[in-house]
Structures are given as C-alpha cells and as structure tokens.
Amino acid sequence: MTFEEIKALDEQYVMHSYGRFQVAIDHGKGATLWDVNGREYIDFTSGIGVCSLGYADEGWQKAIAAQTAKLGHISNLFYTEPYAKAAQKLCTRTGMSNAMFANSGAEANEAMIKLARKYSYDKYGKGRGTVITLHNSFHGRTITTLAATGQDKFHDYFFPFTEGFRYADANNLDSVEEVAGHDVCAVMMELVQGEGGVLPLDEKFVQDVADLCKKRDWLLLIDEVQTGVGRTGTLFAFQQYGIEPDVVSFAKGIAGGLPFGGVMANEKCRNVFTPGTHGTTFGGNPVSAAAACYVLDTIDEDLLKQVKEKGAYIRAAVEEMDLPCLGQVRGLGMMLGVEIKGEKTNRELAAALIDNGLLCLTAGPGLRFLPPLVITREEIDKGLAILRGTLSQFKGV
C-alpha cells in the first residue's frame, strides 16, 4: 500500500489518539528503517525504547518462531517454560527475589502500586495506602497510573481519578518528608524521568529516599519501564544508584518488540501477591517470554559496556555541534535528552529531522534519543550528520 492509502484507512477507521508524523514505516534492519516508498531512516527511537535489539535480529526471529510452533498461549492457570526461565534470568542478574509478568509498562506499574498497598494492608490494616511520586514523573496511561503521574497536564478529562497519591519535588528530600504522613505506604520513582524530559535523579537523593523508606517501612518502588533492560548501560538503572528496591517494574525493551512487562520483588515482598489477588490473561505469554529470554541473553556485559560507550559518543558529538537551537544534553547510557532553545518547538525540530531521515522523539520540552542498543557506529554517524545538517538552519534564543 502507498502512504496515502494507509493514511486514508487511518483517517477513516482509527481513533485519533496519536499525533502521527507523516511517515509510514515498512521494514527495518539493525537501526535502519525504510518507509513504504523505500526511503531510508536512521532510528534514534527504537519504538520508544522497545526495539532494544533493533530490527530483523535473526536470533530474536528464531526464538519467536520456535515458540509459536510449540505454543502461542495457554494462560497462567498452567505452567510453561518460557516465563519461568525469564523470571530466573531477571532475578539472577538483579538480586531480586521473584517476578510476575504483565503486558505493558502501565500494567506493570499498576501491579507495583497494588503490591505496595497490599503489603501495607496485610501488615497495618486500612488507612495506609498513599503512594508518594515525584513532580514531572510519568507512570502510564491508565486511570491509576495517570493519577500517579506528577504532571498536571495529565490530570484532565478522565475524572474521577484514583485517590491515594501525593507529589514531591525531585532531588528534594525535605519535599518528600513534607508530603509524608501516617497514611503513606510507598515512594515510587523513575531514576531518569523519561517523558518529563530525560532528567536523571541525583544519586544522594535516591539513596536518602531509600533510607527513609527503610526507616518508615515504606516500600521503595522503582519504575524501570523505560530505563530498564540495558537502556542506561546496566541491566537496570537502580544498579547504578547503590540501592536495593523493594519492587521494580519493567516493560518496553524486555521482549525486543513484543508486548511484555512485569514487576520484580525483593524477599520482603515475594509473598504479597497470593492466588487471586492479581492477574492478567496474557501476562507471561510464552511467545513474548521466549523473546524476553533471547533479549536477556543477548544483553550481556559486553553489550552493556558498548551501550555506555555509544551513549557517551552520541552525547559528546551533540555537545560539540554547538548548535544555537540545542542546549544541555543529559541522560544515562543510550537514554539521552537535549534541551531546545529558540522559537521552534521540539515537535517542529523532530519533524524536520524525520523529513531528512532521522527518527527521533520528544520528551518534556526537549528532544529524546533512544537508539536501539545494537546501533552501529556507522549508523550513529549517519544520524548525527543528519542532526547537524538539519538543525544548523535553526536559530537559538
């Protein structure tokens, strides 16, 4: 189909909850994509951090095909090998105690919130279910995870929102203590606020919050939906912060392109969920779990080292461009955000880059780069050349 034919179908039959860029992607290889007209693009998005191994990875394809030939789905009422192996790989490499699986980041965060509230209910009874989150956070699109999100722009339209959330300032322990009370059961944080603008939290702040949680028997909930699975240069970002979370959520890159997510709990929380207290029909799906096993095996220490090196290379290259429309570069590993200066919005700059063959994202008021973890140096250089050539025409402040 042509782009115009695809767009016409979209206009007629699809709910318009997304503002799409004017491109229809057809196929890809590595970190390079082609649209339906055969035009090439360098991908600095990986499907919003999902396609961790890029496109058309042969081992990933084989893992999925082999599992589909055996069993596509059976439900969590029965044991299957792939989800059990995925849980083992996650816990062995993180020091967490056990895991459960869902289908998306929002579902994983919902499960994490439910686990925290049940932990508190089991131990203290009713009246202790409030979760503290941070201003500028983003935790999902369900009613509850929107309520958990610390951005006012997400708190419209869908009233009434779920109760039981209060918001503190990032990197300000006093602010956390100010909104605390006898009704708090947990603190929930992204270690790098992704949708908020790619804002890494200060290590000391995170460690102080972890200490406060231990002191008050609040659960420390770490949202690793975007930062997890190698994105920041370690398998999970919390491994760079010197903390031991009670519960960690994950999704996006875990299955390399298939819907998959979940939570890991520490020993204290391993038995909070009991049969019937939480579930999801497709959670732990054998095909997605098989893909996750392949992804986890592929993201070894050597690849994680490369993620740090390539992330540092991209960051230094953007900083050296000294373009008037770009400001500070921040992030961890290959999760990078760039401030925007001047009259053009981040959306306008992203559209110009896409027109010239570089797919990128926006986050907060800036640009966001989440390349596939396997992107080659040649692909990086092609993308950076497009970035420089395109944005050099735009003025700054």
N, C-alpha and C positions, 0 to 999 in steps of 0.2 A: 504493500500500500504506500501511496505517497504521503508526505507530511500533511498536505491539505485534506486528504481523505481521512487520515487518523484524527486530525483536529476537528473535522466535521462530526465524526462519531462522538468525540468527546463533548462537543458543544451540545449535541442532541441528547445523549444518553447518560452522561456522567455528572454527578453533583459537583458543583464548582467550589469545593472547599480548599483548593490549592490554586495559587497564582503561578502557573507554569511558565518557564522560559520557552521561547519559540524554537524548540528543538525536539525531534523525536528520535531517540537513541535506538539503534537496531542491534548492534553487537559490539563485543569488545575482546581484547586480548591484553593481558598484563594490566597496565594502567592507561591503555589507549582505547578509545571508543570511536565508533563510526555511527553516523546517523543514517536515516533511510535513504538519503541522497548520496551516501558514500563519503561524506565529508569527515575528516579526522579531527579528534579532540584529545587533548591530554586531560586526564581526570585527576583533579585535586579534591574530589568529593567522596569517592568510594561509596556512593549511595547513602550519604550522610553517615559515614563511618561503618557501614555494614559490610561492604565487599573487601574484607581485610586482606584477602589473597588475590585481589584484582579479579580479572575476568578470564573465563575459559581455562582455569587451572585444571590440568588433566587428572591429577590425583583426587581433587575435590569432585570432579565429574564421576570418576570411577567409584568413589566411596558412596555417592548418592545412587548411582545406577545399580551397584551391587545390592544395596539395601532395598531399593524399590523392587528388585527381582525376588526378594525374600518376603518382605512385609512392609506395607506402607503405613498402616495404623492398626491399633488394637485397643487402645485406651489404657488408662492407669489402673484398671482393675486386674491387669496381668503384668507379670514381669517380662521385660525384654532386655536384651544385652546392651544395645547402644546407649540408653540413658544411664545405665549403671556404670558403664565404662567412662562416660562423660563426667559423671559425678566424681568418680575416683580420680580422674586426671585433674579436675579442678581443685579438689581438696588436697591432693598430694602436693600440688605446686603452690598452694597458698597457705597451708596450715589451718584451714577452716575444717570444721567437723563433718558437715553433711550439706547436701544441696537438694533443692526441688526445682522443677522446671515449669516454665510458662511459655508464652509465645511472643512477648514484646517487652519493651522497657517499662511501659506504663503498667502492664500486668505484674511485672517483677516488683516494681515499687509499691503497687497495691498490696502485694503479698508481704512485703517487708513491713509496711505500716500495720497490717493486720497482725503479723507476728509480734511486733512490739507491743501492741495493745493487749494481745492475749497473754503475753509474758507478764505484763503488769497486772492484768485481771487475775490470773492464776495465783499470783503472789500477794497482791494487795487488795483485790476486790475492785468494785466500781469506783469511778471518780478519779482515775489516774491514767487518762488516755490521750493527753495532749502531746503533740509532736512539735518540737521547735525546728524550723527550717530557716534558711538564710534569704535575706533580700537578694534579688537578682538571680535566684535559683530557677531551675526548670526540672520538673519531675514527671511530666506526662500530660496526656490529653483527656483522661477520664475525669469524671467529676471530682473524685477524691484527690487524684494527683494534680489536678488544676488548683484545688484548694491548697495543696502542699506547696505549690509553686509560689515563690516570693516575688511575683511581678504583678502589679495592679492591672496591667493591660489584659491579663488572662482571667481576671475576676469579673467578667461581664457576661451578659446574655443568659447564662445557664443556671440561674438561681432556682432553688436554694443550693448553695454549695455545702459540701460536707463540713461539719464543725470539727474543732479539735486541733487547729494549727495556729501557731504564733510565729512571728518572723523576727529574726535578729540580724544585725549588720555583720557582714563577713569580716573576718580578721579583727573582731572586737569582742573580747571575752566579756567585758562589762555589759555589752548589749545582750549577750546570751543570758547572763545572770539576771538582768533587769526584767526580761520577759518570762523568766522561770517562775515556777510555783509548785505547790503541793500536788497539782494535777498533771505534771509532766511525766511522760514515760520514756521519751527518746529524743535524741537530736539527729537530724537527717541532713547530710551534706553531700554535694558534689565536690571533689577535691580540685577539679578545674570546672568552673561554671561555664558550660558549653554554649547553650543557647543564649545565655546572658552576655556573651562577648568573649569567650575563651579567657577566663580570669582564674589563674591558679590561686588557691588559698595559701596563706603563709604557713610554713611548717610548724612554727611555735604555736600559732593559734589552734591548729588542728590538734596538736598534742595536748594543749591546755584543755580543749573541749573534751578530748578523750579522758583526761584525768578527772574532769568534772563529772563526766558520765559514770566513771567508776565510783566516785565518792558518793553520788546520789542514787546509784543503781538505776540510772537511765541507760537504755540501750543506745549504742553508737551505731547508727545506720549510715552506710556509705553507698551512695548512688554511683555505680560504675557503669551505667548503661552506655555512656559514650567514652569514658576514659579507660574502660577495661579491655581485656584481650589484646594486649600488646600496644595499644594506641599511644601510650605515653613513654614507652621504652622499657617498661616492666610488664609482666603479665597483667597485674592490676596496679593502679596508681597508688593505692594505700601502701604498697610495698616500698614506696619511696618516701613515705612520711613517718616511718617509725612508730606506727600504731597497730593495734590489734582490734579490728572492728568486731562488733557482735554479729552484725548481719551485713552482707554485701549483695547488691543487686547487679545483674549483668544482662546484656542483650546485644543488639546491633551486630558487632563483628564476630560473635561467638560461633555462628554457623556459616560464615562466609557469604551470605546472600539469602539464606532461607530463614523464615520466621522462627526465632528461638530466643529464650531468655530464662531468667530464673533468679534464685537467691541462694547464697551460701550462709550458713550459720556457724557460730563457734560452739564449743562444747556446752556452754551455759544455756544455749538456746536450741540445741539439737532436738529436743523433745517437745518443744512448744506446740507445734502442729501435730495433732493426733488425727486418726482416721475420721473423715467427715468434716473437719474444721476448715479445710481449704482444698480447692481442687480446680482443675481446668481440663476440658475434654482433650485438647490437643497437646497439653504440656508433656514434654519428654517424647514427642513423636519420634519414631525410630529413624525416619529418613533425616530429619533435622539433627537428631542426636548423632547419627553417623557422620554427618557433615561436620558437626562440632568436634567430634573426636579427631577427624582429619586436621581441622584447623588448629586444635591444641597441639597436636603432634608436630605440625609444621612450624608453629611459632615457638621455636626453641631459643636457647640463649644466644646463639649466633645471630638469628634474625632480630632478636630484641636489641642486640648491640647495633645492628645496622639501622634499626628504627631511630635510635638516639643519634647516630651519625648523620643519617639523611635529614632528620629534623633539624639538627644544628646547621647543616649545609644550606637548607632552604631558608632558615631564619637569617643566617649571615648574609646570604645573597640578597634577600629582600631589603635588609637594613642598608647594605652597601649601594643599593639603587638610588637611595636618597631622593625618591620621587616626591614632589610637593604635595600630592594628594594622599600620600601614605604617612602614617605616624608610627607609633610604637608597635613592635612585634612582640607577642608574648605567647606562652603556652608551654607544653611539655611534649617531648618526643615529636611525633608527627600529628599533633593536635595544636594548630597554630592559629592565632587571631592577629589581625592587622587593623590598627585604628585608621579611620578615614578622616581626611581634612578637606575643606573646600566646599563648594556648592553642590557637587554631585553626591547623591546618596550611595550607600553601599549597594543597594539593589541596582542602581544605574551602572555602577562600575562593574558589578558582576555580569550584567547583561552585555556590556561592551566586551568583557573578556571572553564570554561564551561565544559572541559573534566572531571573535578572532581565533577560537579554537582551544580555549582553556576553560574547563568546567570548574567553577568554584562556588562557595556557599557564602551566605551572610550569617552573622550572629551578633545580636545586640545592634549597635550602630556600625560595626566593622565588617571586614571580610574574614572568612574562615577557610582554612585549608586542612582537609582530612584525606590526603592521598592514600591509595592502597599501600599497605605495609611493604609490598613487594615491588613498588615502583622502582625502575632502574634510574641510574644517574643520567642516562641519555634522555629519558622521559622527563625527569626533573628539569634538566637544562632546557628542553624544548618548552616546557611550561613557563619557566622563568623568563625565557626570551619573549614569549607572548605577553607575559605580565609587564615587563619593561616597555616593550614596544607599544602596547595598548594604553597604558596609564601615563606614559610620558606626555601625552597631549592634554592631560587634565591638570588644571591649576590647583594649588592648595589654598590655605587661608589667605 
